[in-house]
């Protein structure tokens, strides 16, 4: 191993966190323009794509700051068992998050459905459902996990105790979703994903976890609506 390889950081550090975070915040300028689209279903699908793109852009900025392999960010092979655990935790996160979100609504009186456009996209026929699944259960989890776990949680794991790194990164991830009923679910997903990332050393189980959570959150309301309408 040469001197350059020995000096190369094995984890992202504060430069990656700060500049990646600034890139993520800058992308919120796109989010605020989404209501101008007008059509709720299209707004939801585009919104999911933007969520994923924001995370991927922040990750790309972080990864380009210092030249090194992507393995430093957790882009490495995962064991089948960790992937299966990720899928199971994805369903569990949805169930726990739903209960906590109901509690949030009861405590705060916040009754607005902030994910109505996402649900409208999933309900917009077969094409809308497929696009919503690709955007919401694949692209969004990949982008958000790449930055919030691959960069943020990863960097915190290098400077503090694992439980604190997981807690802090989950809190920031939850706040990034806004002060609304989604916050508790995002926090639960952040905790579970951070824990799994720490234990597996790979980003992919966390992506699976996040994707299964989002897919479940997308399909359950759709199924309930179909049952309620009798179709």
C-alpha positions in Angstrom: 0.0 0.0 0.0 1.5 3.3 -1.0 1.6 6.5 1.1 -1.3 8.1 -0.8 -3.6 5.2 -0.1 -2.7 5.1 3.6 -3.5 8.9 3.9 -6.8 8.6 2.0 -9.8 8.9 4.5 -11.7 5.7 4.9 -14.9 7.6 5.8 -16.4 10.9 4.6 -15.7 13.8 6.9 -17.0 17.3 7.7 -16.2 18.7 4.2 -18.4 16.1 2.6 -21.2 16.6 5.1 -21.2 20.4 4.8 -20.9 20.7 1.1 -23.3 17.8 0.4 -25.7 19.3 2.9 -25.5 22.7 1.2 -26.2 21.0 -2.2 -29.2 19.3 -0.6 -30.6 22.5 0.8 -30.1 24.3 -2.5 -32.2 21.7 -4.2 -35.2 22.8 -2.1 -35.6 25.6 -4.5 -37.0 23.0 -6.9 -39.3 21.5 -4.4 -41.2 24.8 -3.8 -42.0 25.1 -7.5 -43.7 21.7 -7.6 -47.2 23.0 -6.8 -47.1 25.0 -10.0 -47.4 21.8 -12.0 -51.1 21.8 -11.1 -51.9 18.1 -11.6 -51.7 16.3 -8.2 -50.7 12.9 -9.7 -47.9 14.4 -11.8 -46.8 16.6 -8.9 -46.5 13.5 -6.7 -44.5 11.5 -9.3 -42.2 14.5 -10.0 -41.9 15.2 -6.3 -40.6 11.6 -5.7 -38.1 11.9 -8.5 -36.9 15.3 -7.1 -36.5 13.8 -3.6 -34.2 11.1 -5.0 -32.3 13.5 -7.2 -31.7 15.8 -4.3 -30.0 13.0 -2.3 -28.0 11.8 -5.3 -26.8 15.3 -6.1 -25.7 15.8 -2.5 -24.0 12.5 -2.6 -22.2 13.2 -5.8 -20.9 16.5 -4.4 -19.6 14.7 -1.3 -18.1 11.9 -3.3 -16.2 14.2 -5.7 -14.6 16.3 -2.9 -11.9 13.8 -2.3 -10.9 11.1 -4.7 -11.4 7.6 -3.3 -13.4 4.4 -3.8 -17.1 4.4 -3.3 -16.7 1.7 -0.7 -15.8 4.5 1.7 -19.5 5.5 1.4 -20.9 2.0 1.9 -21.2 1.2 -1.8 -20.1 -2.4 -1.3 -21.6 -5.9 -1.4 -24.1 -6.9 1.3 -24.9 -10.4 2.5 -28.3 -11.9 1.7 -29.1 -12.0 5.3 -28.6 -8.3 5.8 -30.8 -7.6 2.7 -33.5 -9.8 4.1 -33.3 -8.0 7.5 -33.6 -4.7 5.6 -36.8 -5.9 3.9 -38.3 -7.0 7.3 -37.3 -3.8 9.0 -38.9 -1.8 6.1 -42.3 -3.3 6.9 -41.7 -2.9 10.7 -40.7 0.7 10.2 -43.9 1.4 8.3 -46.0 -0.1 11.1 -44.2 1.7 13.9 -44.0 4.9 12.0 -47.8 4.8 11.2 -48.6 4.5 14.9 -46.3 7.3 15.8 -47.7 9.5 13.0 -51.2 9.0 14.3 -49.9 10.1 17.7 -48.3 13.1 16.2 -51.6 14.1 14.6 -53.6 13.6 17.8 -51.0 15.7 19.8 -50.6 18.5 17.3 -53.9 18.6 15.5 -52.1 18.6 12.2 -54.6 16.9 9.9 -53.3 17.8 6.4 -52.2 14.9 4.3 -48.8 16.0 3.1 -48.4 12.9 1.0 -51.7 13.3 -0.9 -49.9 14.0 -4.2 -47.8 10.9 -3.9 -50.9 8.9 -3.3 -52.6 10.6 -6.2 -49.7 9.5 -8.4 -49.9 5.9 -7.3 -53.7 5.9 -8.0 -53.4 7.4 -11.5 -53.7 4.1 -13.3 -51.1 1.4 -14.1 -48.6 3.9 -15.6 -48.9 6.2 -12.6 -48.5 3.3 -10.2 -45.4 2.0 -12.0 -43.8 5.5 -12.2 -44.6 6.1 -8.5 -43.0 2.8 -7.5 -39.9 3.4 -9.6 -39.6 7.0 -8.2 -40.7 6.4 -4.7 -39.5 2.9 -3.8 -36.3 2.9 -5.9 -34.9 6.3 -6.8 -35.9 8.2 -3.6 -34.5 5.5 -1.2 -31.3 5.3 -3.2 -30.7 9.1 -3.2 -31.7 9.7 0.4 -29.8 6.7 1.7 -26.7 7.6 -0.3 -26.5 11.0 1.4 -28.1 10.6 4.8 -26.5 7.2 5.6 -23.6 7.0 3.1 -22.3 10.4 3.9 -24.0 11.9 7.1 -24.4 8.8 9.4 -21.1 7.4 8.0 -19.2 10.6 9.0 -20.8 10.7 12.4 -19.9 7.1 13.0 -16.3 8.1 12.6 -16.3 10.8 15.3 -18.8 9.7 18.0 -20.4 6.6 19.5 -22.6 4.5 17.2 -25.8 5.1 19.1 -25.3 8.8 19.0 -24.4 8.9 15.4 -27.5 6.9 14.5 -29.7 9.1 16.6 -28.3 12.4 15.2 -28.5 11.3 11.6 -32.0 10.0 12.0 -33.1 13.3 13.7 -31.6 15.3 10.8 -33.2 13.0 8.3 -36.6 13.4 10.0 -36.4 17.2 10.1 -35.5 17.3 6.4 -39.0 15.9 5.8 -40.6 18.9 7.6 -42.6 19.3 10.8 -45.6 17.2 9.8 -47.0 13.7 10.4 -44.3 12.2 8.1 -41.6 13.3 10.6 -42.1 10.3 13.1 -42.0 7.8 10.3 -38.9 9.4 8.8 -37.3 9.2 12.2 -38.0 5.5 12.6 -36.7 4.8 9.1 -33.6 6.8 9.9 -33.0 4.9 13.1 -33.5 1.5 11.5 -31.4 2.4 8.4 -28.6 3.9 10.4 -28.5 0.8 12.7 -28.4 -1.5 9.7 -25.8 0.5 7.9 -23.6 0.4 11.0 -24.0 -3.3 11.4 -23.7 -4.3 7.7 -21.1 -1.7 6.5 -23.1 -1.6 3.3 -25.6 0.9 2.0 -27.7 -1.6 0.1 -29.6 -3.1 3.1 -30.6 0.4 4.1 -31.8 1.1 0.6 -33.9 -2.0 0.7 -35.3 -1.1 4.1 -36.2 2.4 2.9 -37.6 1.1 -0.4 -39.8 -1.5 1.3 -41.1 1.2 3.7 -42.0 3.5 0.9 -43.6 0.8 -1.2 -45.7 -0.3 1.7 -46.7 3.3 2.5 -47.7 3.6 -1.2 -49.6 0.4 -1.6 -51.5 0.2 1.7 -53.5 3.5 1.2 -54.2 2.5 -2.4 -55.5 -0.9 -1.3 -57.6 0.7 1.4 -59.1 3.1 -1.1 -59.9 0.3 -3.5 -61.6 -1.7 -0.7 -63.6 1.3 0.4 -64.8 2.0 -3.1 -65.8 -1.6 -3.5 -63.7 -2.1 -6.7 
